[in-house]
Amino acid sequence: MAQIYKIDGRQLERAYKGKLSGFNKWKQAEHAAEWVLLPENMGERLSIDETLLHEDLRTFVSNKDGHGKHGTLVASVSGTKASDVINILMKIPEEKRLAVKEVTMDFSDSMYTIATKAFPNAEIVVDCFHIIKRCTDAIEEIRLKEKREAIKEQNKQKAEHKKKLEKRAKRRKYYRKNHPKNYKGKKRGRKPMRLNQRFKPVELSNGDTHVELLTRSRYLLMQNGGEWGDKQRERAKLLFKMHPRIQEAYGHVCSLRAIFRNKDLTKEEARVKLHEWYQRVAESKLREIKAARDAIKYKEEEVLNYFNNRSTNASAESLNSKMKGFRAQIRGVQDLPFFLFRVATIFG
């Protein structure tokens, strides 16, 4: 606006903050850096998540029925410590807290404690996307382990190549010293190898080296096979042929993803399918996938609550994205209370 009207931008910003915005009359300005509470935005379906907006993580509670617009933000509390967030949420009138029927969240134990203490009547739903992400993180662990081994093997080949060149250099030096050239212009034997020749790793059929194949397969393994392009499909074929452990782990994740994508399953039917998946993982030797299975098993009831209403934590992730977009528009956060005032004005 300052550029359009040819005025000093800093002066306009000071005028907006001091007079036009109403920030000076905002009742929560004194404690805004620590917490902001808007109990009038409470609803029956809430989401809880944490995000980094300034110097530390903040916990945000949002109303799904707000759809990321005005009336969405319920609370913003500095930090993720359960006791601190619970103390602030307890300021909301009890009848409103008891009226909450559903709270969606990720795998965080602190978020689980907050939700159960502040909203005792609510059904806790662990977001299905975070469940799949927990399993794809297990694949990522296996991929990185295989990549380290591939780099180690490539460094070994590079050392052997260097040793081979040094050996050839010694032989050539010895030959030139003891067998001076008496046949100028004549070529004897094979073409001499350059002693400064760089090491070149073996290329696979798609043009990747072994290390490059593992590096470029990162995002491929996060997707469903039906979403792959032709080049990704070719890369996956090579990857699975060379690394059967990654193929096995990817198969387990795809079978779990299929359970959550089935829109016809009831909660009890999904429980049976999930237990069958547990059994298949138990027969595997992949400790990373077993660790992901144990995390799901620990909160099985909250995971299966997804099949009641197919609720996810997408609304909270969307709100986080919008707040970060707003932060980018104003070139970062210099005055945290004023920034939270503007966030509360837009989303509160």
N, C-alpha and C positions, 0 to 999 in steps of 0.2 A: 504493500500500500504506500509505503514511503517513497518508493521509486516512481509509482504512478503519479502521485500528487506532488513530487519534487520537494519533499520535506525531510528533515533529519529523522532517520529511523530510530535512533536511540531515544530521542525526545518523544517520539510517538509511542514507543514501547513503555517509557516511564509514565506517560499520560494514560495509557491503557491500563497499566497495572494499578496506578494510584487513584484514578478517577472513574474511567469508563467501565472497567470490568466488574466492579463491586467486590474486589478481593478484600478491601479494608473492612467491609461489613460482614465478611464470612466468619461465622461463629467457630469453625474448626481450624482457623488459620494457625492458632498457637500450637496445636498438637498435630498438625497435618503431616509433618515429617515422620512422626511415630505411627499415627493411625488416623484413618478417615472412616466414618461410619454413616451410612445412609439407610436406616431401618425402614424407611417408607418404600424402598424398592424391594423388600422381601417378597418372595413368592413360594410356591410349593415345590418347585424344581430348581435346585441350585447347582452351581459348579464351583469347585475350589482348585486353585492352581497357584504356582509361584513363578515369578518372572523377574529378570534383572532389568531395571529401568534407570537406575542411577549408580550408586556405589555398592549396593548390596541387594540381595534378593528381597522381594516383597511378596506377601501372600495376598491374593485377590479372591474375594467371594463375589460371584455374579449370579444374576437371575436369568435363567434360560429364556423366560418369556419376554425379556427385553430385546432379544435378537440382535445384540451388539449395538443398540441405539440408546436413546435417552431412557433411563429407567433400568439399565442393566447392572451398573455397579452397586454392590451392597456394602462391601467393606474393603479397605486396603490397609494392611498392617505391615510395619517394617519387620523384616526377618521371617524365619520359618519355625521358630521355637514354638512348640505346641502350647505351652502354658501362657505365653504372651498373647498369642492369637485368640485363645479361648477366653482370656480375661476381657478382651475387647468385644468379642461376639456375645458375651454374657450381658453386655449392656443393652442388647436388643430385647424388647419385651418378650416375656416367656411365652405368651400365647402365639406370637409370630414364629418363634423358634420351634415350638411343638407342632406347628401346622405344616412344617416342611416334610414332604413325603419322599423326596429323592435327592441325593447328592452324588454327583459324578466326580471322579478324581483319578489320579494316576496311581502307581504302585507305592507312593511315599507313605511310610509309616507315620510320620508326623501329621500329614494331611488326614490320615485315617483316624488318628487320635482326636484331632480337632473336630472332625465331622461327627464322630460318635458322642463326644462330650457336649458340643454346642447344639446338635440337632438329634436328640435321642430317639425320636420317632421316625427318622428318615431311613430309607433303604439306601445302603451304600452300593454304588456301582463302579467297579474298576473299568476304566476305558479300554475297549477292545483293541484300539490302535496301540496303546502302550503295552498291551499283552503281546501283540505281534512284534513290536519293537524290542521287547525284552528277549524274544527268541532270535530276531535278526542280529541282535548284539552278540548272541552266542555264536552265530555263524561268523560274525566279524572277528571274534576271538580266534576261531579256527583258521580263518583266512590269513590273519596277521601272523599266526604261528607258522603256517605253511610258507608265507612270504619270507619270514626270517630264515627259514631253512633254505629257501631258494636263493636268497642273497648270500648266505654262507657258502652254498655250493658254487655260485657264480664267482665269489671271491677266491675260492679254492682253484677254480679253472683259470682265473686271471693270474694267480700265483704260479701255477704250472706253466702257463704261457710265457710268463716272464723268465722262469727258470730255463725253459726250452731255448729262449732267445739268448740268454747268457751262456748256455752250453754251446750253442752254435757259434757265438762270438769267439769263445775260447778255441774251438776247433778250427775256425777260419784263421785266427791269429797264428795258431801253431802251424797250420799248413803253409801260410804265406812265409813264415819264418824259415821253415825247413824245406819247402818246395818252391823256390822262386819261379816265376812264370817264364817258361822257355818257349811257349807256344802262343805268341801274341796273335790275336785275331781269331783264335780257335775257341769254340765253346765246348766244354767237356762237362758231362753230367747234367743234372737238372738245374733250372734257373735258381740262382741263390736267393735265399729268403732275406727280406729287409730286416735289419737288426733293430729298427725302430718301429716295426709294424705294431699297430694298436690291437689290443684284444677286442674281438667282436663276438658277443654271445650268439648262440645258435638261435636262429629265427624259426618260429613255428609256422604252420601253413597259413595263418591269417596275418602274418607280418609282425606279431608280437614276440618278444622274448619271454622266457618263463616268468621273470620278475614282473615284466610289464603286464602279462596276462593276469597275474594275481592282483596287481594294482588296479587295473582297469575293470576288474570284475566286482568292485565294491558295490556300486549302485545297482548293478545287474542282480545281485543276490537279495536286494531289498524288494524287488518287484516280483509280481506273479509272472510265471512263464508265458502266459498268453499276452502280456504287454511288451514282450521283447521284440526288437527289430531283427532283421536278417543278420546283421553283423553281431548283435548281442547273442543271437541264437548260436552262431558259429563259435563265438568265444566261450559260451557256456558249455558247448559240446566238448571243446578242447579241455576246459577247466575240469569238468566232471570226469573226463577220461584220465587226466593226470592226477586228480585229487579226489578219490572216491569218498573220503571222509566229508568233504564239503558237499558232495552230491547227496550223501545220506542225511546230513544236517538240513540241507535245503528241502529235502523230501518231507522231513518231519514238520518243518515250518509250514510248508504248503498244505499238508493235511490238517494242521491246526487252523490255518487261515480258512480252509474250506468249511470247517465247523461254524465259524463266526459269520461266514457269508451265506449260509443256508438260512433263508428267511422263513422257512416252514417249521423249523425246530422249536419245540417248547423247551422250557427250562429243564424238565426231567429228561427229555430226550437228549438234550445237549449234555447233561450230566453223564449219561451212558456213553455218548460219543467221546467225551473228554476222558473218561476212565479207560476206554479202549486205547486212546492216544497215549495215556500214561503207560499202559502195558507195552506198547510198541517201543516207547522211549526206554523203558526198563531193560529191554532186550538189547539195546544199543550199547556201545562202549564209549560214546561221546559224553564226557563228563560235563562239557559246556551246555549241551542240550538238557542234560539231567538237572543241572543247576537251575535252568530256566523253568523246567517242569516243577521243581520243588517250590520256586517262587509263586507259580500259579496255584499249586496245590495248597500252599499256606493260606491263600485268600480265595479259595475255590468258590465259596458261597457268594462273595462279592463279585467275582468274575462271572458267575452264572446268572446273577441278577440282570445282566445285560439283556438276556433273552426275554425278560418280562415286557420291557417297552422299547428295546433296541436303542437305549440312550447312550450317548458318547460324551466325551469332554470337548467336543469340537467347538462349542460356544465359547469356552474359556480360552482355548487356543486362538480363536478368531479375535477375541477381545484383546489378548496379549499382542497379537499382530497389529491391530489397529492403534493401540497405544504406542507401540514402537514406531509405527508409521508417522504418528503425530509428533513424536519426539524427533524424528528425522526432519520433519518439516520446519521445526523451530530450531534446528541446528544444535540439538542436545539439551540437557537439563542443567541450567545454571542456578536457578532458584527452585528447590524441590517443593516447598509449600505452594508456591504460585503455580508450578506445573501440575501438582495434584489438584489444585483448585480448578484449573482448566479441564483436567481429565474428569473431575466430578461434575463440572458443568455440562460437558459433552455427553458423557456416558452415565451420569448420575441423575 
